[in-house]
């Protein structure tokens, strides 16, 4: 029975165990491009108090505030003057003619117009005082920096004065022809013959329009009995 193994629970000796075989795990070689996390330098972040505040965009300077156009106060004064004259004329000259067909009378309408003119003048003056200016017409090609063409202005004034002097002596047809032809010449048109024909046509058209359409007889002058 020597070949049988004795069990420890039956009082026999515990059989000997074979020696444990030691196994060694080969180390993992490090990769050439790898770096350890612990070797990285610690990134220092500035404290919140050290961060300078963000500088905002500088304010755009639109220049000095526009000055009120003092010449517009003259328009305000003119409107106020006209409104006052209309009210004064309605109160002093227009009577209290009231009948069954017109129970209101002729006075309220001019008084209302005068009051409206005064209100418009006051609103206009306030707008001018606040720097309000009229917007230039977008379609106009005007160079405000260019000087005044006094030659053109004087030629136009001369054409109107000649018409005013000669209208009673020569008649509207002749004086009007001079006015239209002279105005075209002053404005730079140099088609003399064509402008003369157009001026004569305009003078005749206006003469007969006033005489027939409006029953207003313009002076015929030397052409009396011919026209």
C-alpha positions, 0 to 999 in steps of 0.5 A, spaced: 500 500 500 506 504 499 503 506 492 497 510 495 497 517 497 495 518 504 489 523 505 491 529 511 484 528 514 485 521 516 491 523 520 496 521 514 502 526 512 501 531 507 504 529 500 509 534 498 507 539 492 512 540 486 516 547 486 512 553 483 515 555 476 517 562 476 515 565 470 518 572 468 514 577 464 518 581 459 518 588 459 514 592 454 519 596 450 518 604 450 516 607 443 521 612 440 516 617 439 512 616 446 513 621 452 510 620 459 505 625 461 508 626 467 514 629 464 510 634 460 511 641 463 505 644 467 502 650 463 501 656 467 495 660 466 495 667 468 490 669 474 483 672 472 486 678 476 492 679 471 488 678 464 487 685 462 480 687 460 478 687 453 478 694 450 472 695 446 472 699 439 473 706 440 467 710 439 466 713 432 467 721 432 462 724 427 464 731 428 461 737 431 454 737 431 451 741 425 449 748 427 443 751 425 442 754 418 440 761 421 438 763 414 432 759 415 429 763 420 428 768 415 423 763 412 420 762 419 419 769 420 416 770 413 411 765 414 409 768 421 408 774 418 404 772 412 399 768 417 399 774 422 397 779 416 392 774 413 388 773 420 389 781 421 386 782 414 380 777 416 378 780 422 379 788 420 376 788 413 372 782 412 365 783 414 360 779 418 356 777 412 352 771 414 346 768 410 342 762 410 346 759 404 353 761 408 351 760 415 359 760 417 361 767 413 367 768 409 371 770 416 373 763 418 377 760 412 382 766 412 383 765 420 384 758 419 389 759 414 393 764 418 393 760 424 396 754 420 401 758 417 403 760 424 403 753 427 408 751 421 412 757 422 413 755 429 414 748 428 419 750 422 423 754 427 424 749 432 426 744 427 431 749 425 434 750 432 435 743 433 439 743 427 434 740 422 436 741 414 433 739 408 435 733 404 438 735 397 435 732 391 438 726 389 437 727 382 440 734 382 447 734 379 449 740 383 456 742 385 455 746 391 463 748 391 462 751 385 462 759 384 456 763 382 455 764 374 454 771 375 454 772 367 448 767 366 444 771 372 445 778 369 443 776 362 437 773 365 435 779 369 436 783 363 431 779 359 426 780 364 427 787 365 427 788 357 420 784 357 418 789 362 420 795 359 417 793 352 411 789 353 406 796 353 410 799 347 411 793 343 406 788 345 407 781 349 408 777 342 415 781 341 417 782 348 415 775 350 419 773 344 425 777 346 424 774 353 424 767 351 430 768 346 434 771 351 433 766 356 435 761 352 441 765 350 443 766 357 442 759 359 448 757 353 443 755 347 447 757 341 441 755 336 439 762 334 434 761 329 431 755 332 430 758 338 427 765 335 422 760 332 420 757 338 420 763 342 415 766 337 411 760 337 411 760 345 409 768 345 403 767 340 401 760 344 401 764 350 397 770 347 391 767 344 391 762 351 390 768 355 385 771 350 381 766 348 382 761 354 382 766 360 379 772 357 385 776 359 387 780 353 395 781 353 398 788 350 398 787 343 402 793 342 404 795 335 401 789 332 394 791 335 389 790 329 393 784 326 393 779 332 
